Amino acid sequence: MWRNAKAILEDIEKVIPISEAHLMGSFTTKKRRPADVDFILLLKTPKGSGHWSIDLVIAPDNGEGEHVLEDAKKWMKQKYGAKKSGFFRLK
């Protein structure tokens, strides 16, 4: 899985300029690989641009990915309320 994470990072870097990349994974079960791998990417931003951050979640295009989407929608509504949050499909 760590090797796959490196390949994903290299693909992302072709599109988004990255100054630092950090990788996290947890071994909470007796499985040989982590349940998921989390990235923290520090992006190169042009001088004078506002201070902003994004959260990027990469999930598989299957039932697990759908679960991640539904969980994110519920979390946004719980944290910010239905009127102060939004969830939009871009593509």
Contacts in CASP RR format, 6 or more apart in sequence:
PFRMAT RR
TARGET T0000
AUTHOR 0000-0000-0000
METHOD contacts of the structure
MODEL  1
MWRNAKAILEDIEKVIPISEAHLMGSFTTKKRRPADVDFILLLKTPKGSG
HWSIDLVIAPDNGEGEHVLEDAKKWMKQKYGAKKSGFFRLK
1 33 0 8 1.000
1 34 0 8 1.000
1 37 0 8 1.000
2 23 0 8 1.000
2 37 0 8 1.000
5 23 0 8 1.000
5 37 0 8 1.000
5 39 0 8 1.000
8 39 0 8 1.000
8 58 0 8 1.000
9 18 0 8 1.000
9 21 0 8 1.000
9 23 0 8 1.000
9 39 0 8 1.000
9 41 0 8 1.000
12 18 0 8 1.000
12 41 0 8 1.000
16 41 0 8 1.000
16 43 0 8 1.000
17 43 0 8 1.000
17 44 0 8 1.000
18 41 0 8 1.000
18 42 0 8 1.000
18 43 0 8 1.000
18 44 0 8 1.000
19 42 0 8 1.000
19 43 0 8 1.000
19 44 0 8 1.000
20 41 0 8 1.000
20 42 0 8 1.000
21 39 0 8 1.000
21 40 0 8 1.000
21 41 0 8 1.000
21 42 0 8 1.000
22 39 0 8 1.000
22 40 0 8 1.000
22 41 0 8 1.000
23 37 0 8 1.000
23 38 0 8 1.000
23 39 0 8 1.000
24 37 0 8 1.000
24 38 0 8 1.000
24 39 0 8 1.000
24 40 0 8 1.000
25 34 0 8 1.000
25 36 0 8 1.000
25 37 0 8 1.000
25 38 0 8 1.000
26 34 0 8 1.000
26 35 0 8 1.000
26 36 0 8 1.000
27 34 0 8 1.000
28 35 0 8 1.000
29 35 0 8 1.000
39 56 0 8 1.000
39 58 0 8 1.000
41 56 0 8 1.000
45 52 0 8 1.000
57 68 0 8 1.000
57 72 0 8 1.000
59 65 0 8 1.000
59 68 0 8 1.000
59 69 0 8 1.000
72 87 0 8 1.000
73 87 0 8 1.000
76 85 0 8 1.000
76 86 0 8 1.000
76 87 0 8 1.000
77 85 0 8 1.000
79 85 0 8 1.000
END
